[in-house]
Amino acid sequence: MNNALQNEPVTAKAVRLHAANDLRLDTFQLPPIKDDEILVKIVSDSICMSTYKCAILGTGHKRVHEDVSEHPAIMGHEFAGDIIQVGAKHQDRYKPGMKFTIQPALNYQGTMWSPGYSYEFCGGDATYCIIPAEVMECGCMLEYTGKAYYEASLAEPMSCCIGAFHAAYHTRMGVYQHEMGIREGGRLALMAGAGPMGLGALAYALHCDRKPGMIVVTDIDDARLARARQLFPPEEIRKNESIDLYFQNTANLEDPAGTLRSLAGGNGFDDVFVFAPVAAVVELSSAILGRDGCLNFFAGPTDNQFSAKLNFYDVHYGSTHAMGTTGGNTDDMRESLRLTAEGRINPAVMVTHIGGLDAAADTTLRLPQIPGGKKLIYTHVSLPLTALSDLREKADEDARFAGLADIVEANNGLWCPDAEAYLLEHFPQL
């Protein structure tokens, strides 16, 4: 922490939205904080597909203000860092030097305002930013006591998975009260689930308080499925967690619905999560629901006319139902941080790329075209977006990559606290 920043004007660099498809790495001076605000140094931010949607829609996005061209909004909502200066109103609770993360889904006074979408001086793709009063008022400023900043950044996307599991529900005939959560001991399908959010959901499903008895993860990409199988070996999962885990490429099946239903014993699935806004995936998910099956449409589309067929015969006679979640709440964030601290979940399974703040704008705008999982940005580092699988190759041009590759390879190809510490110490600062 730079103590001088507590009393001097702060110059920040940030990726800001000026209009649809117009992201810029700007340098500007932050205003002095008010008594109910907090000045923070951002260390890490993971890029979310929701940020891509925000960037391409501009003011067409529900969280973006109409005057964003005059007051550009800082992007990024999955961030963590250090508290630098605390306004007088919050000095009893927050102290300079504390690590923090935030829950960006404020739901403040009925608005959709959110850090990373709506604020001129608050967002994760920045070196420094100002946390507005409503974040503290809503209890969404969370102290983080762990070692690695990226784990706190990934607590937000993990909380989205956790919230989706809690929001699932089931019914009993003649009883007008929902049973909340996935079916304990039931059959769970993660459709298009070998991407970052699907793997986060899988990590949680294996350690949540209502564990299923079997899980099927589908995708249409053999490379993604192979990586998922390497990270979650079915034999070990069956031995250690007593859960039957299957990975299935649905593109290779003549009868995808029939094959998946047969894996579920012919009865269909109790809970189905849809991780891609693709009509064919939604319709296949509808087809594999069992009696009282709950379909969670997790992946938000950019097309406000997106639709897909749903079997209403099964809705009427089989009590199947569909719902959707977007984001988690503060309790979900706390659960994510707790499970990570306990070593029960490893959010690093989501991460496939790292980069510096100078790579964030281009990465965000090209996100759907870049393969792999989460792209993790270190906001005080200058670094092109780099796949973890390419670190060894890049060592020929920069020896620092060799040290980073050694650490990652020793950790089953996953990002880890030692890799973060090495990056922050050895790579160039902005």
C-alpha positions in Angstrom: 0.0 0.0 0.0 1.2 3.5 -0.9 0.5 5.6 2.2 1.1 8.8 0.2 -2.1 8.1 -1.8 -4.1 8.7 1.3 -3.5 12.4 1.1 -2.7 13.2 -2.5 -4.9 13.3 -5.7 -4.9 9.9 -7.3 -4.3 9.3 -11.0 -6.0 6.2 -12.3 -5.9 4.1 -15.4 -9.0 2.3 -16.4 -10.8 0.6 -19.2 -13.9 2.7 -19.7 -17.1 2.4 -21.9 -17.7 5.5 -24.0 -20.3 4.0 -26.3 -21.3 0.7 -27.8 -18.1 -1.2 -29.0 -16.0 1.7 -27.7 -13.7 0.8 -24.8 -10.7 2.9 -24.1 -7.8 2.6 -21.7 -8.1 6.1 -20.1 -5.8 8.0 -17.7 -7.7 10.4 -15.4 -7.7 11.9 -11.9 -10.1 10.6 -9.3 -11.9 13.2 -7.2 -11.3 13.3 -3.5 -13.5 10.7 -1.7 -16.5 11.8 0.3 -17.2 10.8 3.9 -19.3 7.9 2.8 -16.9 6.5 0.1 -13.7 4.4 0.1 -10.7 4.6 -2.2 -9.2 1.3 -3.2 -6.4 -0.1 -5.2 -7.5 -2.9 -7.6 -5.2 -5.8 -8.1 -7.2 -8.4 -10.1 -10.4 -8.5 -12.1 -11.7 -11.4 -14.1 -13.6 -10.7 -17.3 -17.2 -11.8 -17.5 -19.3 -12.4 -20.5 -21.7 -10.0 -19.0 -19.1 -7.3 -19.5 -18.8 -8.2 -23.1 -22.6 -7.8 -23.5 -22.4 -4.4 -21.8 -19.6 -3.3 -24.0 -21.3 -4.2 -27.3 -24.7 -2.8 -26.3 -23.6 0.5 -24.7 -26.6 2.5 -23.6 -28.8 -0.4 -24.9 -27.8 -2.3 -21.8 -30.1 -1.9 -18.8 -27.2 -1.1 -16.4 -25.6 1.6 -18.6 -26.5 5.3 -18.2 -27.7 7.3 -21.2 -25.0 9.9 -20.6 -22.1 7.4 -20.7 -20.4 9.3 -23.6 -20.0 12.3 -21.2 -19.4 10.2 -18.1 -17.7 7.0 -19.3 -18.2 3.9 -17.1 -15.4 1.8 -15.7 -15.8 -1.8 -16.8 -15.3 -4.9 -14.7 -17.2 -6.2 -11.7 -15.2 -9.3 -10.6 -12.5 -7.5 -8.7 -10.4 -7.5 -5.6 -7.6 -5.4 -4.1 -6.6 -3.3 -1.1 -8.3 -0.4 0.7 -6.3 2.8 0.5 -8.4 5.5 2.2 -11.6 5.3 4.2 -14.2 8.1 4.5 -15.1 9.2 8.0 -18.4 7.4 8.0 -16.9 3.9 7.6 -13.7 4.1 9.6 -15.0 2.0 12.4 -15.4 -1.0 10.1 -12.9 -0.6 7.2 -9.2 0.2 7.5 -6.4 1.1 5.0 -4.5 -2.1 4.1 -7.5 -4.4 4.3 -8.1 -6.7 1.3 -11.5 -6.6 -0.1 -13.9 -7.8 -2.8 -17.4 -6.6 -3.5 -20.8 -8.1 -4.4 -21.8 -6.0 -7.5 -25.4 -6.9 -7.6 -26.5 -4.1 -5.3 -30.2 -3.9 -6.2 -30.0 -0.4 -4.7 -33.4 1.3 -4.2 -34.8 -0.7 -7.1 -32.2 0.4 -9.6 -29.9 -1.8 -11.7 -26.8 0.4 -11.1 -23.8 -1.8 -10.6 -20.0 -1.4 -10.3 -18.5 -2.3 -13.6 -21.4 -1.1 -15.6 -22.8 2.1 -14.2 -20.2 4.2 -12.4 -17.7 6.7 -13.7 -15.2 6.1 -10.9 -16.0 2.5 -9.8 -15.1 -0.7 -11.6 -12.6 -3.5 -11.7 -10.6 -2.8 -14.9 -8.8 0.0 -13.1 -5.7 0.7 -11.1 -7.6 2.7 -8.5 -11.3 3.4 -8.0 -13.8 4.9 -5.6 -16.3 2.6 -3.9 -19.6 4.5 -3.7 -21.7 4.8 -0.6 -24.4 2.4 -1.7 -22.0 -0.5 -1.8 -21.4 -0.2 1.9 -25.0 0.7 2.6 -26.1 -2.6 1.0 -23.5 -4.6 2.9 -21.7 -5.5 -0.4 -18.2 -4.4 0.6 -16.6 -7.6 1.9 -13.3 -8.0 3.7 -11.1 -10.8 2.2 -8.6 -12.5 4.4 -7.2 -15.0 1.9 -3.8 -15.0 0.3 -4.4 -14.6 -3.4 -6.4 -11.8 -4.9 -7.7 -13.8 -7.9 -9.6 -16.1 -5.5 -11.6 -13.1 -4.3 -12.1 -11.9 -7.9 -13.5 -15.3 -8.8 -15.8 -15.3 -5.7 -18.3 -13.2 -7.8 -18.7 -15.7 -10.7 -18.7 -18.6 -8.2 -21.5 -16.8 -6.3 -23.5 -16.8 -9.5 -23.3 -20.6 -9.6 -24.1 -20.9 -5.9 -27.1 -18.6 -6.3 -28.4 -20.6 -9.2 -28.2 -23.8 -7.1 -30.0 -22.2 -4.2 -32.7 -20.7 -6.5 -33.6 -24.1 -8.1 -36.8 -25.5 -6.7 -39.0 -28.6 -6.6 -42.6 -29.3 -5.8 -44.9 -32.0 -4.4 -48.3 -32.7 -5.8 -51.0 -31.0 -3.8 -48.5 -29.0 -1.7 -48.3 -25.3 -2.6 -44.9 -24.7 -1.2 -41.6 -24.9 -3.1 -38.7 -27.0 -1.8 -35.7 -24.7 -2.6 -32.4 -26.0 -3.9 -31.4 -28.8 -6.3 -32.7 -32.3 -5.6 -30.4 -33.8 -3.0 -29.1 -37.1 -4.2 -30.8 -36.4 -7.6 -29.7 -36.3 -11.2 -28.0 -33.1 -12.4 -27.1 -32.0 -16.0 -24.8 -29.1 -16.8 -25.6 -28.4 -20.4 -22.8 -26.7 -22.4 -21.1 -27.0 -19.1 -17.4 -27.4 -19.9 -16.8 -23.7 -20.1 -15.7 -21.5 -17.1 -19.1 -21.1 -15.5 -20.1 -24.8 -16.0 -16.8 -25.9 -14.3 -17.5 -23.5 -11.5 -20.9 -25.0 -11.1 -19.4 -28.5 -11.2 -16.9 -27.6 -8.5 -19.7 -26.3 -6.3 -22.0 -29.3 -7.0 -19.4 -31.7 -5.7 -19.2 -29.8 -2.3 -22.5 -28.1 -1.7 -24.9 -28.8 1.1 -27.3 -30.6 -1.3 -25.1 -32.8 -3.4 -26.6 -34.7 -6.3 -26.1 -38.4 -6.8 -25.0 -38.1 -10.4 -23.9 -35.3 -12.7 -23.6 -35.2 -16.5 -21.6 -32.4 -18.1 -22.3 -31.9 -21.8 -20.4 -29.8 -24.5 -19.7 -29.9 -28.2 -16.0 -29.3 -27.9 -13.7 -32.3 -27.2 -10.8 -30.1 -26.0 -13.0 -28.5 -23.3 -14.4 -31.8 -22.3 -10.9 -33.3 -22.1 -9.7 -30.5 -19.8 -12.8 -30.8 -17.6 -12.2 -34.6 -17.3 -8.6 -34.0 -16.4 -9.6 -31.5 -13.7 -12.4 -33.7 -12.4 -11.5 -37.4 -13.0 -14.8 -39.4 -12.8 -13.1 -42.3 -11.0 -11.7 -40.1 -8.2 -15.0 -38.2 -7.9 -16.9 -41.5 -7.6 -14.4 -42.8 -4.9 -14.1 -39.6 -2.9 -17.6 -38.0 -3.3 -19.8 -41.0 -4.1 -21.1 -39.1 -7.1 -21.3 -40.6 -10.6 -19.8 -38.1 -13.1 -20.1 -38.3 -16.8 -18.8 -36.1 -19.6 -20.6 -36.2 -23.0 -20.1 -34.6 -26.4 -23.7 -34.2 -27.6 -22.5 -33.3 -31.1 -21.5 -36.9 -31.6 -24.8 -38.4 -30.7 -27.6 -39.6 -33.1 -30.2 -39.2 -30.3 -28.8 -36.8 -27.7 -32.0 -36.7 -25.6 -32.3 -40.5 -25.6 -28.6 -41.0 -24.7 -28.7 -38.5 -21.8 -32.0 -39.8 -20.4 -30.5 -43.3 -20.5 -27.6 -42.1 -18.4 -30.1 -40.9 -15.9 -31.7 -44.3 -15.7 -34.4 -43.5 -18.3 -36.2 -41.2 -15.9 -34.7 -37.8 -16.9 -33.0 -35.2 -14.8 -34.1 -33.5 -11.6 -32.1 -30.3 -12.3 -30.8 -29.0 -15.6 -28.6 -25.9 -16.0 -28.2 -24.2 -19.4 -24.8 -22.5 -19.8 -25.2 -21.3 -23.4 -28.0 -19.1 -24.9 -28.5 -21.4 -27.8 -32.0 -22.6 -28.8 -30.9 -26.2 -29.5 -29.3 -26.4 -26.1 -32.5 -25.1 -24.4 -34.7 -27.5 -26.3 -32.4 -30.5 -25.5 -32.5 -29.5 -21.9 -36.3 -29.4 -21.9 -36.3 -32.9 -23.5 -34.3 -34.5 -20.7 -36.2 -33.1 -17.8 -37.7 -35.8 -15.5 -40.8 -35.4 -13.4 -40.7 -32.2 -11.5 -37.5 -31.3 -13.3 -36.2 -27.8 -12.9 -34.5 -26.1 -15.8 -32.3 -23.1 -14.9 -31.6 -20.9 -17.9 -28.3 -19.5 -16.6 -26.7 -18.0 -19.7 -28.2 -14.6 -20.5 -28.7 -13.8 -24.2 -28.0 -10.4 -25.9 -31.0 -10.9 -28.2 -34.1 -9.6 -26.4 -36.2 -11.7 -28.7 -34.4 -15.0 -27.9 -36.8 -17.9 -27.6 -36.8 -21.7 -27.8 -39.4 -24.5 -27.6 -40.4 -25.8 -24.2 -42.4 -29.0 -23.9 -45.7 -27.8 -22.3 -47.1 -31.3 -22.2 -44.4 -32.1 -19.6 -45.1 -28.8 -17.9 -48.7 -29.8 -17.4 -48.4 -33.5 -16.7 -44.9 -33.8 -15.4 -44.6 -30.6 -13.4 -41.5 -29.6 -15.2 -40.6 -25.9 -14.9 -38.2 -23.3 -16.1 -36.6 -20.4 -14.4 -33.5 -18.2 -14.6 -31.0 -16.5 -12.4 -28.6 -13.7 -13.0 -25.9 -13.2 -10.4 -25.9 -14.2 -6.8 -26.4 -12.3 -3.5 -24.1 -11.3 -0.7 -24.6 -14.5 1.2 -23.7 -16.5 -1.9 -20.4 -14.4 -2.1 -19.7 -15.2 1.5 -20.3 -18.9 0.9 -18.0 -18.8 -2.1 -15.2 -17.1 -0.1 -15.7 -19.5 2.8 -15.6 -22.7 0.7 -12.5 -21.4 -1.1 -10.7 -20.6 2.1 -11.6 -24.1 3.4 -10.1 -25.6 0.2 -13.4 -27.3 -0.7 -13.7 -25.5 -4.0 -10.9 -24.2 -6.3 -12.2 -21.4 -8.5 -9.0 -21.5 -10.5 -10.6 -24.3 -12.6 -12.3 -21.4 -14.4 -9.1 -19.6 -15.4 -7.3 -20.3 -18.7 -5.7 -16.9 -19.6 -4.0 -14.1 -17.8 -3.2 -10.5 -18.9 -2.5 -7.0 -17.9 -4.8 -3.9 -17.9 -3.5 -3.0 -21.3 -5.0 -6.2 -22.7 -8.4 -5.8 -21.0 -10.3 -3.7 -23.6 -9.4 -5.9 -26.6 -10.0 -9.1 -24.7 -13.5 -7.9 -23.6 -14.6 -7.0 -27.1 -13.3 -10.2 -28.5 -14.4 -12.5 -25.6 -16.7 -14.8 -27.6 -13.9 -15.5 -30.1 -11.2 -16.3 -27.6 -11.3 -20.0 -26.6 -11.0 -21.3 -23.1 -12.3 -20.1 -19.8 -11.9 -17.1 -17.6 -9.6 -14.3 -18.6 -7.9 -13.0 -15.4 -6.6 -9.4 -15.6 -4.0 -7.9 -13.2 -4.6 -4.2 -13.4 -1.1 -2.9 -12.4 0.7 -5.2 -14.8 1.5 -4.7 -18.5 1.0 -8.1 -20.2 -0.7 -9.3 -23.4 -3.5 -11.8 -22.9 -1.7 -15.1 -22.5 -3.1 -18.7 -22.3 -1.7 -20.7 -19.4 -1.0 -23.5 -21.9 1.3 -21.1 -23.8 3.5 -20.0 -20.9 6.3 -22.5 -21.7 6.3 -21.5 -25.3 6.7 -17.9 -24.5 9.7 -18.6 -22.3 11.9 -18.6 -25.4 11.3 -14.8 -25.8 11.0 -13.9 -22.1 12.7 -15.9 -19.4 10.2 -14.8 -16.8 7.6 -16.9 -18.5 9.7 -20.0 -17.7 9.3 -19.4 -13.9 5.6 -18.9 -14.3 5.3 -22.0 -16.4 7.1 -24.1 -13.8 4.7 -23.0 -11.1 1.5 -23.6 -13.2 2.7 -26.9 -14.6 3.4 -28.1 -11.0 -0.2 -27.2 -10.1 -1.9 -29.4 -12.7 -2.0 -26.6 -15.2 -4.0 -24.3 -12.9 -3.4 -20.8 -11.8 -2.5 -20.6 -8.1 -1.4 -18.2 -5.3 2.3 -18.8 -6.0 1.8 -18.0 -9.7 0.0 -14.8 -8.8 2.8 -13.8 -6.4 5.4 -14.5 -9.1 3.6 -12.5 -11.7 3.2 -9.5 -9.4 6.8 -9.5 -8.5 8.5 -10.2 -11.8 6.4 -8.7 -14.6 6.4 -5.1 -15.6 4.1 -2.6 -13.9 2.0 -0.1 -15.8 
